[in-house]
Amino acid sequence: MAAKERRTRLLEIYDALYQRYGALNWWPADTPFEVCVGAILTQNTNWLNVEKAIANLKREGLLSAEAIREVHLERLAESIRPSGFFNVKSVRLKGFVRWLFERHGSLEAMFAGAWQPLRDELIAVPGIGPETCDSILLYAGGKPSFVVDAYTRRLFSRLGLVSEKDDYHRVRSLFMEHLPHEVPLFNEYHALIVEQCKRHCRKKPSCDGCPLGPACCHATHTPGKP
């Protein structure tokens, strides 16, 4: 498929999802730092558990870089217990905050420069993988770095645009190379993919009423489908 065709296809998919679900206004957070914390806590868990952990941090006055830097590790771990793997994640939060202060001094300073070299720096921070990194860049920093997750790979492999075996970089390149680098577009697109996969493109597809049914190989093989 030529580059122009890929761009057209990606935008058609976006339009179909947007028409169905509308603006989803992700990421649900009050501050950029809360986005960063949420991106780390959401690893290997669902968002409802993250919300509980963030509510604990807010209640205890720990949802700031300074507070996380100063709090004892054990107290931090207990506060984020609902997110799962809380001992590991407390170390990751501490490590991220330590790197933030030592390397940049503040979140504002971190986001002030070019985002491409920042992405390389962030991925090198222990516990900050590509998905977490891109979530921080896009949703906390307002940088045009597309976020890929398991939903993205599942949906777009079923639509024939990537392979289920493609790695993170290869799937991300589909969007980075064929879409305009616009933060609102990347923001909504990722949120729409998540919504689509929660409603229809599950591990076991639920194809009735799917806005992408005509373009999906799974829909054509679902019993009862024309």
Contacts in CASP RR format, 6 or more apart in sequence:
PFRMAT RR
TARGET T0000
AUTHOR 0000-0000-0000
METHOD contacts of the structure
MODEL  1
MAAKERRTRLLEIYDALYQRYGALNWWPADTPFEVCVGAILTQNTNWLNV
EKAIANLKREGLLSAEAIREVHLERLAESIRPSGFFNVKSVRLKGFVRWL
FERHGSLEAMFAGAWQPLRDELIAVPGIGPETCDSILLYAGGKPSFVVDA
YTRRLFSRLGLVSEKDDYHRVRSLFMEHLPHEVPLFNEYHALIVEQCKRH
CRKKPSCDGCPLGPACCHATHTPGKP
1 9 0 8 1.000
3 177 0 8 1.000
3 178 0 8 1.000
6 161 0 8 1.000
6 174 0 8 1.000
6 178 0 8 1.000
7 178 0 8 1.000
7 179 0 8 1.000
9 161 0 8 1.000
10 161 0 8 1.000
10 174 0 8 1.000
10 175 0 8 1.000
10 178 0 8 1.000
10 179 0 8 1.000
11 179 0 8 1.000
13 159 0 8 1.000
13 212 0 8 1.000
13 215 0 8 1.000
14 185 0 8 1.000
14 188 0 8 1.000
14 189 0 8 1.000
14 192 0 8 1.000
16 211 0 8 1.000
16 212 0 8 1.000
17 189 0 8 1.000
17 192 0 8 1.000
17 193 0 8 1.000
17 195 0 8 1.000
17 196 0 8 1.000
17 211 0 8 1.000
17 212 0 8 1.000
18 188 0 8 1.000
18 192 0 8 1.000
19 211 0 8 1.000
20 211 0 8 1.000
21 192 0 8 1.000
21 195 0 8 1.000
21 196 0 8 1.000
22 192 0 8 1.000
23 188 0 8 1.000
24 188 0 8 1.000
24 191 0 8 1.000
24 192 0 8 1.000
24 195 0 8 1.000
25 191 0 8 1.000
26 139 0 8 1.000
26 187 0 8 1.000
26 188 0 8 1.000
26 190 0 8 1.000
26 191 0 8 1.000
26 194 0 8 1.000
27 35 0 8 1.000
27 135 0 8 1.000
27 139 0 8 1.000
27 140 0 8 1.000
29 35 0 8 1.000
29 38 0 8 1.000
29 139 0 8 1.000
29 140 0 8 1.000
31 63 0 8 1.000
32 107 0 8 1.000
32 111 0 8 1.000
32 140 0 8 1.000
32 141 0 8 1.000
33 63 0 8 1.000
33 64 0 8 1.000
33 65 0 8 1.000
33 107 0 8 1.000
33 140 0 8 1.000
34 54 0 8 1.000
34 63 0 8 1.000
35 135 0 8 1.000
35 136 0 8 1.000
35 139 0 8 1.000
35 140 0 8 1.000
35 141 0 8 1.000
36 96 0 8 1.000
36 107 0 8 1.000
36 136 0 8 1.000
36 140 0 8 1.000
37 54 0 8 1.000
37 57 0 8 1.000
37 63 0 8 1.000
37 68 0 8 1.000
37 93 0 8 1.000
38 50 0 8 1.000
38 54 0 8 1.000
39 132 0 8 1.000
39 135 0 8 1.000
39 136 0 8 1.000
39 139 0 8 1.000
39 140 0 8 1.000
40 89 0 8 1.000
40 92 0 8 1.000
40 93 0 8 1.000
40 96 0 8 1.000
40 127 0 8 1.000
40 128 0 8 1.000
40 132 0 8 1.000
41 50 0 8 1.000
41 53 0 8 1.000
41 54 0 8 1.000
41 80 0 8 1.000
41 83 0 8 1.000
41 89 0 8 1.000
41 93 0 8 1.000
42 50 0 8 1.000
42 83 0 8 1.000
43 85 0 8 1.000
43 89 0 8 1.000
43 127 0 8 1.000
43 132 0 8 1.000
44 84 0 8 1.000
44 85 0 8 1.000
45 83 0 8 1.000
45 84 0 8 1.000
45 85 0 8 1.000
49 82 0 8 1.000
49 83 0 8 1.000
49 84 0 8 1.000
50 82 0 8 1.000
50 83 0 8 1.000
52 82 0 8 1.000
52 83 0 8 1.000
53 79 0 8 1.000
53 80 0 8 1.000
53 81 0 8 1.000
53 82 0 8 1.000
53 83 0 8 1.000
53 86 0 8 1.000
54 63 0 8 1.000
56 62 0 8 1.000
56 79 0 8 1.000
56 80 0 8 1.000
56 81 0 8 1.000
56 82 0 8 1.000
57 63 0 8 1.000
57 79 0 8 1.000
57 80 0 8 1.000
60 75 0 8 1.000
60 79 0 8 1.000
61 67 0 8 1.000
62 68 0 8 1.000
62 71 0 8 1.000
62 76 0 8 1.000
62 79 0 8 1.000
65 97 0 8 1.000
65 100 0 8 1.000
65 101 0 8 1.000
65 106 0 8 1.000
65 107 0 8 1.000
68 76 0 8 1.000
68 93 0 8 1.000
68 94 0 8 1.000
68 97 0 8 1.000
69 94 0 8 1.000
69 97 0 8 1.000
69 98 0 8 1.000
69 101 0 8 1.000
73 90 0 8 1.000
73 91 0 8 1.000
73 94 0 8 1.000
76 90 0 8 1.000
76 93 0 8 1.000
76 94 0 8 1.000
77 86 0 8 1.000
77 87 0 8 1.000
77 89 0 8 1.000
77 90 0 8 1.000
78 86 0 8 1.000
80 86 0 8 1.000
80 89 0 8 1.000
80 90 0 8 1.000
80 93 0 8 1.000
83 89 0 8 1.000
92 126 0 8 1.000
92 127 0 8 1.000
92 128 0 8 1.000
95 125 0 8 1.000
95 126 0 8 1.000
96 125 0 8 1.000
96 127 0 8 1.000
96 128 0 8 1.000
99 125 0 8 1.000
100 106 0 8 1.000
100 107 0 8 1.000
100 110 0 8 1.000
103 110 0 8 1.000
103 121 0 8 1.000
104 110 0 8 1.000
107 140 0 8 1.000
110 118 0 8 1.000
111 118 0 8 1.000
111 140 0 8 1.000
111 141 0 8 1.000
111 142 0 8 1.000
111 143 0 8 1.000
115 137 0 8 1.000
115 141 0 8 1.000
115 143 0 8 1.000
115 144 0 8 1.000
115 145 0 8 1.000
118 137 0 8 1.000
118 143 0 8 1.000
119 133 0 8 1.000
119 134 0 8 1.000
119 137 0 8 1.000
119 145 0 8 1.000
122 128 0 8 1.000
122 133 0 8 1.000
122 136 0 8 1.000
122 137 0 8 1.000
123 129 0 8 1.000
123 130 0 8 1.000
123 133 0 8 1.000
128 136 0 8 1.000
130 148 0 8 1.000
130 168 0 8 1.000
130 169 0 8 1.000
130 172 0 8 1.000
131 147 0 8 1.000
131 148 0 8 1.000
131 149 0 8 1.000
131 168 0 8 1.000
133 145 0 8 1.000
134 145 0 8 1.000
134 146 0 8 1.000
134 147 0 8 1.000
134 148 0 8 1.000
134 172 0 8 1.000
135 147 0 8 1.000
137 143 0 8 1.000
137 145 0 8 1.000
138 144 0 8 1.000
138 145 0 8 1.000
138 146 0 8 1.000
138 147 0 8 1.000
138 183 0 8 1.000
138 186 0 8 1.000
138 187 0 8 1.000
138 190 0 8 1.000
139 147 0 8 1.000
139 187 0 8 1.000
142 183 0 8 1.000
142 187 0 8 1.000
143 183 0 8 1.000
144 181 0 8 1.000
144 182 0 8 1.000
144 183 0 8 1.000
144 186 0 8 1.000
145 176 0 8 1.000
145 186 0 8 1.000
146 172 0 8 1.000
146 175 0 8 1.000
146 176 0 8 1.000
146 179 0 8 1.000
146 186 0 8 1.000
146 189 0 8 1.000
146 190 0 8 1.000
147 186 0 8 1.000
147 190 0 8 1.000
148 168 0 8 1.000
148 171 0 8 1.000
148 172 0 8 1.000
148 175 0 8 1.000
149 190 0 8 1.000
149 193 0 8 1.000
149 194 0 8 1.000
151 193 0 8 1.000
151 194 0 8 1.000
151 196 0 8 1.000
151 197 0 8 1.000
151 198 0 8 1.000
151 201 0 8 1.000
152 171 0 8 1.000
152 190 0 8 1.000
152 193 0 8 1.000
153 162 0 8 1.000
153 164 0 8 1.000
153 166 0 8 1.000
153 171 0 8 1.000
154 164 0 8 1.000
154 197 0 8 1.000
154 201 0 8 1.000
154 203 0 8 1.000
155 193 0 8 1.000
155 196 0 8 1.000
155 197 0 8 1.000
155 201 0 8 1.000
155 212 0 8 1.000
156 162 0 8 1.000
156 171 0 8 1.000
156 174 0 8 1.000
157 163 0 8 1.000
157 164 0 8 1.000
157 166 0 8 1.000
158 201 0 8 1.000
158 205 0 8 1.000
158 216 0 8 1.000
158 217 0 8 1.000
158 218 0 8 1.000
159 212 0 8 1.000
159 215 0 8 1.000
159 216 0 8 1.000
159 217 0 8 1.000
160 217 0 8 1.000
161 174 0 8 1.000
162 170 0 8 1.000
162 171 0 8 1.000
162 174 0 8 1.000
175 186 0 8 1.000
175 189 0 8 1.000
179 185 0 8 1.000
179 186 0 8 1.000
179 189 0 8 1.000
196 210 0 8 1.000
196 211 0 8 1.000
196 212 0 8 1.000
199 206 0 8 1.000
200 206 0 8 1.000
200 207 0 8 1.000
200 209 0 8 1.000
200 210 0 8 1.000
200 211 0 8 1.000
200 212 0 8 1.000
201 210 0 8 1.000
201 212 0 8 1.000
201 216 0 8 1.000
201 218 0 8 1.000
205 216 0 8 1.000
205 218 0 8 1.000
205 219 0 8 1.000
205 222 0 8 1.000
207 213 0 8 1.000
207 216 0 8 1.000
207 218 0 8 1.000
207 219 0 8 1.000
207 222 0 8 1.000
207 225 0 8 1.000
210 216 0 8 1.000
210 219 0 8 1.000
212 219 0 8 1.000
213 219 0 8 1.000
219 225 0 8 1.000
END
